């Protein structure tokens, strides 16, 4: 109370004369009250669903009243902002912040008979579903997978029967629809036991297609998937989009390797030479960057065309070929040449082996077996390469 | 997907024919068409295509399918070697 009194003492109310003078920028009655003095005309009044502290996503077209409460109706066409954010996610920028709020959304104007599609709250998953549903009406139930995509969330256990149940109950989905069916993405099945969802909610799970793009056909066929919709694919396009993240994840450790390369490159005949460190260091750094390209880009892209089944072997072949070509090109002596071949083969082999984690067909048991065989060779090649590179300074 | 085959004879997928009730739920969730129901029992007709995602085991009402689910990711596996399976959540 004392604070309030002080406030009014310090800020006396404006005099009645002052209040009568019109605000100079206010629309004047003689102009019809329409004219804004400067800038573009003001937008409409804030909607009832704009709340302090919240930002309404631009993909929300409007809020519609449904038996389950006010529900955001989302656009089915992706905007420039959506594409910009998607590019960021693909490049590995703020990878863990591409989330949408879990809960119930609508696509088009669904009624009590409309299907309920379920997806993860990773924005790219959410975008994939809504953009495939142009001109259709459905309910979209977004599960709190902690901002992780469907497949990875199912593997980690955050796309689970419990999480699906939580959203079904929380959103009062039972009020919105008269049927009792949920369409879940097939790739959530590693995390979701369908029978547990039915027991907990009364909703029966139907497994939708793997790819959101197949949803219209799946729905048109009366919720029936073709065999092709049930099988994962790994096309060139699906591999290309994975590369930036693969590369961005290794940049930090690689920077350390390159730094070490510059340091040891100065060792030679007459003790330590800064000129040699600079000159040979660049040859080394370029070689390592080429090895990243070999293991994290060329190998994934050419995957089905490369010899061998083991990824480490595929990567070693690409790394060794690129290493040999590069060594001949820079012609820094035979010892340094061998060093480049060994180091580039080893790095490329490791990165290719790590790419198994991004593919939809390698089993954990298989990767573990491959690693037990490959890591000793990779280690030997790195050690041999490092020794040869330092020795190259003396030859 | 026929262009992509990984190491053969390693997948840990096992179907217990005694327990299997032949419902076929596992066929529907498998992303590689590994399983078929033959004579009322699920069998792995393309065992080497199994990537151990665990969808079939999770959705088997009879608990007839066992496997070691895991991500085929090198960084993760190295961590499990160092810290044991319980100590690592992801890579």
Interface residues (C-beta under 8 A of the other chain):
Chain A: X154 X155 X156 X186 X187 X189 X190 X191 X192 X193 X194 X195 X207 X210 X227 X230 X231 X232 X233 X234 X303 X304 X309 X310 X350 X353 X354 X356 X357 X358 X359 X360 X361 X362 X363 X364 X365 X366 X367 X368 X369 X370 X371
Chain B: X1 X3 X4 X5 X6 X7 X8 X10 X11 X12 X25 X28 X29 X30 X31 X32 X33 X49 X50 X51 X52 X53 X54 X55 X58 X59 X61 X68 X69 X70 X71 X72 X73 X74 X75 X76 X77 X78 X89 X90 X91
